[in-house]
Amino acid sequence: MIAIPELVGDASPTFVTEALRDGGAIGSDSSVAEVSVQQIGEGVGIVGQLARLTLRYEGQAERAPSSVILKIPSEYPQNRGIGDHYNFYEREGRFYQQLAGKVGVRTPSCYFNHIDTESNSFALMLEDFGERTMISQIAGIGVERALESVRAIAAVHAEFWASPRLDGLDWMPSLDAPINMSAGEQYRKAWPVAIDLLGDALSPDARALGERIKEAWEQVNQAGCDASPATVCHGDFRVDNLMFDDTAADAERVGVIDWQISYQGPGISDICYLLTQSMDPEVCRESERTIVDTWYDTVSEHLGGSPAGYSRHDAWTEYRRTLLGVTVYPISGAGSMDPANERGRQLVEAMARRSFEAALALDAGEFLPN
């Protein structure tokens, strides 16, 4: 049994050697002699610890990775509790075990995948995408990058669109499964803490809308699931989890990381989350209809025709309804988890402000009960 470190800074040459051998990345004639640890993703990956491990070897090490990304559960009890409650760590491990490389979008190669549900122990050692272009979510994504990202995830949505293969993914719950529906109660518990933390980031109109959403979140979520065919959704499709390579072939240009929140549900939820929480509100308002149409057209292209029983109008309607549901991300982040540092606080503030402004701009409140 390989002993998993509790902190990424404790990743030793012995641990990394055992992990890479276990995953087949190196043989018994190779070993890691030195490990340089650079913690990354602080204020980005709030539910997990991330580090780039730069490696030096002894022995035969042809084709061995010079660096890897280590991902283990959060060290903060609040955040770890959220990850455990929703089975985020197991979900991502199962994704790399069963789906990575088969979903139609570029994901990191996995060198080591530790899933031990009995001891609640998890770890991933992944390909380093460090040479790719990264964009700050706080700064926001532009229209061209948004279109590029939407086309990439549309390939995933089309691959599993209303597919019987979804039945075999028992570790990936539907968006309306009890475990995901419990986000409504989390929303209500987190709301007063989030309001205190966010302060003036939320306007009076946004606060009034949030008061209505938190009491009807489950109803809104269920209505969206009932109205849309299910597919595999990333669940955390924001620009902090996207890495770009402009020199790669089209199918490889957008690298998608962090599949912890993956679920079976409406593909439009990934699009809504990206646009409303990774774009400046003004840029979002000017381009969101075009981007939603691009997503729909790309799914249709992959399917060989428009999705049965799901029109372009349906996609736009469900985009507007989903504006209400995705507000759960920043409210839960602000009110239930430790943002870890100033960057984390700025991130949840930007996500909350953008999300509520988008919902107000498109009058999404009409989907709420009176």
GUMIDO-252720 format. One record per residue (C-alpha): x, y, z; residue in one letter. Coordinates in Angstrom, 1 decimal. Layout:
# GUMIDO-252720
@px: X, py: Y, pz: Z, res: A
...
END
This chain:
# GUMIDO-252720
@px: 0.0, py: 0.0, pz: 0.0, res: M
@px: 1.4, py: 3.4, pz: -1.1, res: I
@px: 1.3, py: 5.9, pz: 1.8, res: A
@px: -0.4, py: 9.1, pz: 0.5, res: I
@px: 1.0, py: 12.4, pz: 1.9, res: P
@px: -1.5, py: 14.6, pz: 3.7, res: E
@px: 0.2, py: 17.7, pz: 2.3, res: L
@px: 1.6, py: 18.2, pz: -1.1, res: V
@px: 4.8, py: 19.6, pz: 0.4, res: G
@px: 5.4, py: 16.1, pz: 1.9, res: D
@px: 5.7, py: 14.4, pz: -1.5, res: A
@px: 9.0, py: 12.5, pz: -1.1, res: S
@px: 11.1, py: 10.8, pz: -3.8, res: P
@px: 10.0, py: 7.5, pz: -2.3, res: T
@px: 6.3, py: 8.3, pz: -2.7, res: F
@px: 6.7, py: 9.6, pz: -6.2, res: V
@px: 8.8, py: 6.6, pz: -7.3, res: T
@px: 6.2, py: 4.2, pz: -5.9, res: E
@px: 3.3, py: 6.1, pz: -7.5, res: A
@px: 4.9, py: 6.3, pz: -11.0, res: L
@px: 5.9, py: 2.7, pz: -10.9, res: R
@px: 2.3, py: 1.7, pz: -9.8, res: D
@px: 0.9, py: 3.6, pz: -12.8, res: G
@px: 3.5, py: 2.2, pz: -15.2, res: G
@px: 5.1, py: 5.5, pz: -16.0, res: A
@px: 8.5, py: 4.2, pz: -14.9, res: I
@px: 9.9, py: 0.7, pz: -14.4, res: G
@px: 11.7, py: -1.0, pz: -11.6, res: S
@px: 15.0, py: 0.1, pz: -13.0, res: D
@px: 14.1, py: 3.8, pz: -12.5, res: S
@px: 13.6, py: 5.8, pz: -9.4, res: S
@px: 13.1, py: 9.4, pz: -8.5, res: V
@px: 16.1, py: 10.9, pz: -6.7, res: A
@px: 14.9, py: 14.5, pz: -6.2, res: E
@px: 11.5, py: 16.2, pz: -6.0, res: V
@px: 11.0, py: 19.9, pz: -6.1, res: S
@px: 7.6, py: 20.9, pz: -5.0, res: V
@px: 5.8, py: 24.1, pz: -6.2, res: Q
@px: 2.3, py: 24.5, pz: -4.8, res: Q
@px: -0.1, py: 25.8, pz: -7.4, res: I
@px: -3.7, py: 26.6, pz: -7.7, res: G
@px: -4.0, py: 28.5, pz: -4.4, res: E
@px: -7.3, py: 30.3, pz: -4.5, res: G
@px: -8.2, py: 28.3, pz: -7.6, res: V
@px: -8.7, py: 24.7, pz: -6.5, res: G
@px: -10.5, py: 25.4, pz: -3.2, res: I
@px: -11.5, py: 21.8, pz: -2.6, res: V
@px: -8.1, py: 20.2, pz: -3.3, res: G
@px: -4.4, py: 20.7, pz: -2.9, res: Q
@px: -2.4, py: 21.0, pz: -6.1, res: L
@px: 1.4, py: 21.0, pz: -6.7, res: A
@px: 3.8, py: 20.8, pz: -9.6, res: R
@px: 6.5, py: 18.2, pz: -8.8, res: L
@px: 9.7, py: 18.7, pz: -10.8, res: T
@px: 11.6, py: 15.4, pz: -10.9, res: L
@px: 15.1, py: 14.2, pz: -11.2, res: R
@px: 15.8, py: 10.5, pz: -11.7, res: Y
@px: 18.4, py: 7.9, pz: -11.2, res: E
@px: 18.7, py: 4.8, pz: -13.3, res: G
@px: 16.9, py: 4.3, pz: -16.7, res: Q
@px: 14.3, py: 7.0, pz: -17.1, res: A
@px: 13.6, py: 7.2, pz: -20.8, res: E
@px: 10.2, py: 8.8, pz: -21.5, res: R
@px: 9.6, py: 9.4, pz: -17.8, res: A
@px: 7.8, py: 12.7, pz: -17.1, res: P
@px: 10.1, py: 15.5, pz: -16.0, res: S
@px: 7.3, py: 17.1, pz: -14.0, res: S
@px: 3.8, py: 16.0, pz: -12.8, res: V
@px: 0.8, py: 17.5, pz: -11.0, res: I
@px: -0.1, py: 16.0, pz: -7.7, res: L
@px: -3.6, py: 16.4, pz: -6.5, res: K
@px: -4.9, py: 15.4, pz: -3.1, res: I
@px: -7.8, py: 16.5, pz: -0.9, res: P
@px: -7.9, py: 19.9, pz: 0.8, res: S
@px: -6.1, py: 20.4, pz: 4.0, res: E
@px: -8.8, py: 22.7, pz: 5.3, res: Y
@px: -11.4, py: 20.8, pz: 7.3, res: P
@px: -14.4, py: 22.8, pz: 5.9, res: Q
@px: -13.4, py: 22.3, pz: 2.3, res: N
@px: -12.5, py: 18.7, pz: 2.9, res: R
@px: -15.9, py: 18.2, pz: 4.4, res: G
@px: -17.6, py: 19.6, pz: 1.3, res: I
@px: -15.5, py: 17.3, pz: -0.9, res: G
@px: -16.3, py: 14.3, pz: 1.1, res: D
@px: -20.0, py: 15.1, pz: 1.3, res: H
@px: -20.3, py: 15.3, pz: -2.5, res: Y
@px: -17.8, py: 12.5, pz: -3.2, res: N
@px: -15.8, py: 14.9, pz: -5.3, res: F
@px: -12.5, py: 13.0, pz: -4.8, res: Y
@px: -13.9, py: 9.7, pz: -5.8, res: E
@px: -15.8, py: 11.2, pz: -8.8, res: R
@px: -12.6, py: 12.6, pz: -10.2, res: E
@px: -10.7, py: 9.4, pz: -9.6, res: G
@px: -13.4, py: 7.4, pz: -11.4, res: R
@px: -13.4, py: 9.9, pz: -14.2, res: F
@px: -9.7, py: 9.3, pz: -14.9, res: Y
@px: -10.2, py: 5.6, pz: -14.3, res: Q
@px: -13.1, py: 5.1, pz: -16.8, res: Q
@px: -13.6, py: 8.2, pz: -19.0, res: L
@px: -10.5, py: 10.3, pz: -19.5, res: A
@px: -9.3, py: 10.0, pz: -23.1, res: G
@px: -12.8, py: 9.0, pz: -24.3, res: K
@px: -14.8, py: 12.1, pz: -23.8, res: V
@px: -13.9, py: 14.1, pz: -26.9, res: G
@px: -11.8, py: 16.8, pz: -25.2, res: V
@px: -8.1, py: 16.9, pz: -24.2, res: R
@px: -7.6, py: 15.9, pz: -20.6, res: T
@px: -4.3, py: 15.3, pz: -18.7, res: P
@px: -2.8, py: 11.8, pz: -18.9, res: S
@px: -3.0, py: 10.1, pz: -15.5, res: C
@px: 0.2, py: 8.5, pz: -14.1, res: Y
@px: -1.3, py: 7.4, pz: -10.7, res: F
@px: -4.8, py: 7.1, pz: -9.5, res: N
@px: -5.4, py: 6.2, pz: -5.8, res: H
@px: -9.0, py: 5.5, pz: -4.8, res: I
@px: -9.6, py: 4.0, pz: -1.4, res: D
@px: -13.1, py: 4.6, pz: -0.4, res: T
@px: -12.8, py: 2.5, pz: 2.8, res: E
@px: -10.1, py: 4.7, pz: 4.3, res: S
@px: -11.3, py: 7.9, pz: 2.4, res: N
@px: -8.0, py: 8.3, pz: 0.8, res: S
@px: -7.5, py: 9.7, pz: -2.7, res: F
@px: -4.6, py: 11.0, pz: -4.9, res: A
@px: -4.0, py: 11.8, pz: -8.5, res: L
@px: -0.7, py: 12.2, pz: -10.3, res: M
@px: -1.4, py: 13.9, pz: -13.7, res: L
@px: 0.3, py: 15.2, pz: -16.8, res: E
@px: 1.7, py: 18.7, pz: -16.3, res: D
@px: -0.1, py: 21.1, pz: -18.6, res: F
@px: 2.2, py: 23.9, pz: -17.5, res: G
@px: 3.3, py: 24.9, pz: -21.0, res: E
@px: -0.3, py: 25.8, pz: -22.0, res: R
@px: -1.8, py: 29.2, pz: -21.8, res: T
@px: -3.7, py: 30.0, pz: -18.6, res: M
@px: -6.2, py: 32.9, pz: -18.2, res: I
@px: -7.2, py: 34.3, pz: -14.8, res: S
@px: -10.9, py: 33.9, pz: -14.0, res: Q
@px: -10.8, py: 37.1, pz: -12.0, res: I
@px: -9.6, py: 39.0, pz: -15.1, res: A
@px: -12.2, py: 37.2, pz: -17.2, res: G
@px: -12.3, py: 35.4, pz: -20.5, res: I
@px: -12.8, py: 37.1, pz: -23.9, res: G
@px: -15.4, py: 36.1, pz: -26.5, res: V
@px: -13.0, py: 34.1, pz: -28.8, res: E
@px: -11.7, py: 32.0, pz: -25.9, res: R
@px: -15.3, py: 31.5, pz: -24.7, res: A
@px: -16.3, py: 30.3, pz: -28.2, res: L
@px: -13.3, py: 28.0, pz: -28.3, res: E
@px: -14.1, py: 26.5, pz: -24.9, res: S
@px: -17.8, py: 26.0, pz: -25.7, res: V
@px: -17.0, py: 24.2, pz: -28.9, res: R
@px: -14.6, py: 21.9, pz: -27.0, res: A
@px: -17.1, py: 20.9, pz: -24.2, res: I
@px: -19.9, py: 20.5, pz: -26.8, res: A
@px: -17.9, py: 17.5, pz: -28.1, res: A
@px: -18.2, py: 15.9, pz: -24.6, res: V
@px: -21.9, py: 16.7, pz: -24.4, res: H
@px: -22.6, py: 15.3, pz: -27.9, res: A
@px: -20.6, py: 12.1, pz: -27.1, res: E
@px: -22.9, py: 11.2, pz: -24.2, res: F
@px: -26.1, py: 13.0, pz: -25.3, res: W
@px: -29.1, py: 11.0, pz: -24.0, res: A
@px: -26.8, py: 8.0, pz: -24.2, res: S
@px: -27.5, py: 4.6, pz: -22.6, res: P
@px: -23.8, py: 4.6, pz: -21.5, res: R
@px: -24.8, py: 7.0, pz: -18.8, res: L
@px: -26.5, py: 4.2, pz: -17.0, res: D
@px: -23.1, py: 2.5, pz: -16.4, res: G
@px: -21.7, py: 5.6, pz: -14.7, res: L
@px: -23.1, py: 4.9, pz: -11.2, res: D
@px: -20.4, py: 6.9, pz: -9.6, res: W
@px: -21.4, py: 10.0, pz: -11.5, res: M
@px: -24.7, py: 11.2, pz: -10.0, res: P
@px: -27.4, py: 13.0, pz: -12.0, res: S
@px: -27.8, py: 16.7, pz: -11.2, res: L
@px: -31.1, py: 16.0, pz: -9.6, res: D
@px: -29.8, py: 13.0, pz: -7.5, res: A
@px: -30.2, py: 13.5, pz: -3.7, res: P
@px: -26.5, py: 14.2, pz: -3.2, res: I
@px: -26.6, py: 17.1, pz: -5.7, res: N
@px: -30.0, py: 18.3, pz: -4.6, res: M
@px: -28.5, py: 18.8, pz: -1.1, res: S
@px: -26.8, py: 21.8, pz: -2.6, res: A
@px: -30.1, py: 23.6, pz: -2.0, res: G
@px: -29.9, py: 23.2, pz: 1.8, res: E
@px: -26.2, py: 24.2, pz: 1.6, res: Q
@px: -27.2, py: 27.3, pz: -0.3, res: Y
@px: -29.6, py: 28.3, pz: 2.5, res: R
@px: -27.1, py: 27.6, pz: 5.3, res: K
@px: -24.3, py: 29.5, pz: 3.4, res: A
@px: -26.4, py: 32.5, pz: 2.5, res: W
@px: -26.0, py: 34.7, pz: 5.6, res: P
@px: -22.2, py: 34.0, pz: 5.9, res: V
@px: -21.8, py: 34.7, pz: 2.2, res: A
@px: -23.7, py: 38.0, pz: 2.4, res: I
@px: -21.4, py: 39.1, pz: 5.2, res: D
@px: -18.3, py: 38.1, pz: 3.3, res: L
@px: -19.3, py: 39.5, pz: -0.1, res: L
@px: -20.5, py: 42.9, pz: 1.3, res: G
@px: -21.2, py: 45.5, pz: -1.4, res: D
@px: -20.2, py: 43.0, pz: -4.2, res: A
@px: -23.9, py: 42.1, pz: -4.4, res: L
@px: -26.4, py: 44.9, pz: -5.1, res: S
@px: -29.7, py: 45.2, pz: -3.3, res: P
@px: -31.5, py: 43.7, pz: -6.3, res: D
@px: -29.0, py: 40.8, pz: -6.3, res: A
@px: -29.6, py: 40.1, pz: -2.7, res: R
@px: -33.3, py: 40.2, pz: -3.2, res: A
@px: -33.0, py: 37.7, pz: -6.0, res: L
@px: -30.8, py: 35.5, pz: -4.0, res: G
@px: -33.3, py: 35.4, pz: -1.2, res: E
@px: -35.9, py: 34.0, pz: -3.6, res: R
@px: -33.5, py: 31.5, pz: -5.2, res: I
@px: -32.3, py: 29.9, pz: -2.0, res: K
@px: -35.9, py: 29.0, pz: -1.1, res: E
@px: -36.6, py: 27.5, pz: -4.5, res: A
@px: -33.2, py: 26.2, pz: -5.7, res: W
@px: -34.3, py: 22.5, pz: -5.7, res: E
@px: -37.4, py: 23.4, pz: -7.8, res: Q
@px: -35.4, py: 25.3, pz: -10.3, res: V
@px: -32.8, py: 22.6, pz: -10.5, res: N
@px: -35.4, py: 19.9, pz: -11.0, res: Q
@px: -37.2, py: 21.9, pz: -13.7, res: A
@px: -34.0, py: 22.3, pz: -15.7, res: G
@px: -33.2, py: 18.6, pz: -15.5, res: C
@px: -36.8, py: 17.7, pz: -16.6, res: D
@px: -36.6, py: 20.0, pz: -19.6, res: A
@px: -33.2, py: 18.9, pz: -21.0, res: S
@px: -31.6, py: 15.6, pz: -22.1, res: P
@px: -28.9, py: 14.3, pz: -19.8, res: A
@px: -25.2, py: 14.1, pz: -20.8, res: T
@px: -21.8, py: 14.1, pz: -19.1, res: V
@px: -21.2, py: 17.6, pz: -17.7, res: C
@px: -17.9, py: 18.8, pz: -16.3, res: H
@px: -19.6, py: 20.6, pz: -13.5, res: G
@px: -16.9, py: 23.2, pz: -12.8, res: D
@px: -16.4, py: 24.5, pz: -16.3, res: F
@px: -14.7, py: 27.9, pz: -15.7, res: R
@px: -11.6, py: 29.4, pz: -17.1, res: V
@px: -9.4, py: 28.5, pz: -14.2, res: D
@px: -9.9, py: 24.9, pz: -15.2, res: N
@px: -9.1, py: 25.5, pz: -18.9, res: L
@px: -5.7, py: 25.5, pz: -20.5, res: M
@px: -5.1, py: 26.5, pz: -24.1, res: F
@px: -2.5, py: 25.4, pz: -26.7, res: D
@px: -2.9, py: 27.5, pz: -29.9, res: D
@px: -0.5, py: 25.3, pz: -31.8, res: T
@px: -2.4, py: 22.1, pz: -31.3, res: A
@px: -4.9, py: 20.4, pz: -33.5, res: A
@px: -8.5, py: 21.7, pz: -33.0, res: D
@px: -9.5, py: 18.7, pz: -30.8, res: A
@px: -6.4, py: 19.3, pz: -28.6, res: E
@px: -6.4, py: 23.1, pz: -28.3, res: R
@px: -8.5, py: 23.3, pz: -25.1, res: V
@px: -7.2, py: 21.2, pz: -22.2, res: G
@px: -9.8, py: 20.6, pz: -19.4, res: V
@px: -8.8, py: 19.8, pz: -15.9, res: I
@px: -10.5, py: 19.3, pz: -12.5, res: D
@px: -13.4, py: 16.9, pz: -13.1, res: W
@px: -14.3, py: 16.6, pz: -9.4, res: Q
@px: -17.8, py: 18.0, pz: -9.8, res: I
@px: -18.7, py: 16.0, pz: -12.9, res: S
@px: -22.4, py: 14.9, pz: -13.1, res: Y
@px: -25.1, py: 13.7, pz: -15.5, res: Q
@px: -27.3, py: 16.6, pz: -16.4, res: G
@px: -28.2, py: 19.4, pz: -18.9, res: P
@px: -25.1, py: 20.3, pz: -21.0, res: G
@px: -26.3, py: 23.9, pz: -21.1, res: I
@px: -25.4, py: 24.1, pz: -17.4, res: S
@px: -21.7, py: 24.0, pz: -18.3, res: D
@px: -22.1, py: 26.8, pz: -20.8, res: I
@px: -24.1, py: 28.9, pz: -18.3, res: C
@px: -21.5, py: 28.5, pz: -15.6, res: Y
@px: -18.6, py: 29.4, pz: -17.9, res: L
@px: -20.2, py: 32.5, pz: -19.4, res: L
@px: -21.8, py: 34.0, pz: -16.2, res: T
@px: -18.9, py: 33.5, pz: -13.9, res: Q
@px: -15.8, py: 33.7, pz: -16.1, res: S
@px: -16.8, py: 36.7, pz: -18.2, res: M
@px: -17.1, py: 40.4, pz: -17.5, res: D
@px: -20.9, py: 41.0, pz: -17.3, res: P
@px: -21.0, py: 43.5, pz: -20.1, res: E
@px: -19.0, py: 41.2, pz: -22.4, res: V
@px: -21.3, py: 38.3, pz: -21.4, res: C
@px: -24.5, py: 40.3, pz: -22.2, res: R
@px: -23.2, py: 41.3, pz: -25.6, res: E
@px: -22.2, py: 37.8, pz: -26.7, res: S
@px: -24.1, py: 35.1, pz: -24.7, res: E
@px: -26.8, py: 34.5, pz: -27.2, res: R
@px: -24.3, py: 34.0, pz: -30.0, res: T
@px: -22.2, py: 31.7, pz: -27.7, res: I
@px: -25.2, py: 29.6, pz: -26.7, res: V
@px: -26.2, py: 29.2, pz: -30.3, res: D
@px: -22.6, py: 28.1, pz: -31.1, res: T
@px: -22.8, py: 25.5, pz: -28.5, res: W
@px: -26.2, py: 24.2, pz: -29.8, res: Y
@px: -24.9, py: 24.2, pz: -33.4, res: D
@px: -21.7, py: 22.3, pz: -32.4, res: T
@px: -23.6, py: 19.7, pz: -30.5, res: V
@px: -25.9, py: 19.3, pz: -33.5, res: S
@px: -22.9, py: 19.0, pz: -35.8, res: E
@px: -21.4, py: 16.2, pz: -33.7, res: H
@px: -24.8, py: 14.4, pz: -33.5, res: L
@px: -25.4, py: 14.7, pz: -37.2, res: G
@px: -28.5, py: 16.8, pz: -36.8, res: G
@px: -30.4, py: 18.8, pz: -34.2, res: S
@px: -31.0, py: 17.0, pz: -30.9, res: P
@px: -34.3, py: 15.2, pz: -30.9, res: A
@px: -36.9, py: 17.2, pz: -28.9, res: G
@px: -34.5, py: 20.0, pz: -28.0, res: Y
@px: -34.5, py: 23.1, pz: -30.1, res: S
@px: -32.3, py: 26.2, pz: -30.2, res: R
@px: -35.2, py: 28.0, pz: -28.4, res: H
@px: -35.2, py: 25.3, pz: -25.7, res: D
@px: -31.4, py: 25.8, pz: -25.2, res: A
@px: -31.8, py: 29.5, pz: -24.7, res: W
@px: -34.8, py: 29.1, pz: -22.3, res: T
@px: -32.8, py: 26.6, pz: -20.2, res: E
@px: -29.8, py: 28.8, pz: -20.3, res: Y
@px: -31.9, py: 31.6, pz: -18.7, res: R
@px: -33.4, py: 29.2, pz: -16.1, res: R
@px: -29.9, py: 27.8, pz: -15.3, res: T
@px: -28.7, py: 31.4, pz: -14.4, res: L
@px: -30.6, py: 30.9, pz: -11.2, res: L
@px: -29.1, py: 27.5, pz: -10.4, res: G
@px: -25.5, py: 28.3, pz: -10.9, res: V
@px: -25.5, py: 31.0, pz: -8.3, res: T
@px: -25.1, py: 28.2, pz: -5.8, res: V
@px: -21.3, py: 28.0, pz: -6.7, res: Y
@px: -20.2, py: 31.4, pz: -5.4, res: P
@px: -22.7, py: 31.4, pz: -2.5, res: I
@px: -21.5, py: 28.0, pz: -1.3, res: S
@px: -17.9, py: 29.0, pz: -1.9, res: G
@px: -18.2, py: 32.2, pz: 0.1, res: A
@px: -20.4, py: 30.8, pz: 2.9, res: G
@px: -19.3, py: 27.2, pz: 3.4, res: S
@px: -15.6, py: 26.9, pz: 2.5, res: M
@px: -12.4, py: 28.6, pz: 3.5, res: D
@px: -11.2, py: 30.6, pz: 0.4, res: P
@px: -7.7, py: 29.9, pz: 1.5, res: A
@px: -6.2, py: 33.3, pz: 0.6, res: N
@px: -7.0, py: 36.7, pz: -0.8, res: E
@px: -7.0, py: 35.3, pz: -4.4, res: R
@px: -9.7, py: 32.8, pz: -3.3, res: G
@px: -11.8, py: 35.6, pz: -1.8, res: R
@px: -11.5, py: 37.7, pz: -4.9, res: Q
@px: -12.5, py: 34.8, pz: -7.0, res: L
@px: -15.8, py: 34.0, pz: -5.2, res: V
@px: -16.6, py: 37.7, pz: -5.1, res: E
@px: -16.2, py: 38.0, pz: -8.9, res: A
@px: -18.2, py: 34.9, pz: -9.5, res: M
@px: -21.0, py: 36.1, pz: -7.2, res: A
@px: -21.2, py: 39.5, pz: -8.7, res: R
@px: -21.1, py: 38.3, pz: -12.3, res: R
@px: -23.6, py: 35.5, pz: -11.7, res: S
@px: -26.3, py: 37.6, pz: -10.1, res: F
@px: -25.8, py: 40.4, pz: -12.6, res: E
@px: -26.3, py: 37.9, pz: -15.5, res: A
@px: -29.5, py: 36.5, pz: -13.9, res: A
@px: -30.9, py: 40.0, pz: -13.4, res: L
@px: -30.0, py: 41.2, pz: -16.9, res: A
@px: -32.1, py: 38.3, pz: -18.5, res: L
@px: -34.9, py: 38.5, pz: -15.9, res: D
@px: -34.3, py: 34.9, pz: -14.9, res: A
@px: -36.4, py: 35.6, pz: -11.8, res: G
@px: -39.5, py: 34.9, pz: -13.9, res: E
@px: -38.7, py: 31.2, pz: -13.5, res: F
@px: -39.1, py: 31.4, pz: -9.8, res: L
@px: -42.4, py: 30.8, pz: -8.0, res: P
@px: -44.3, py: 34.0, pz: -6.9, res: N
END
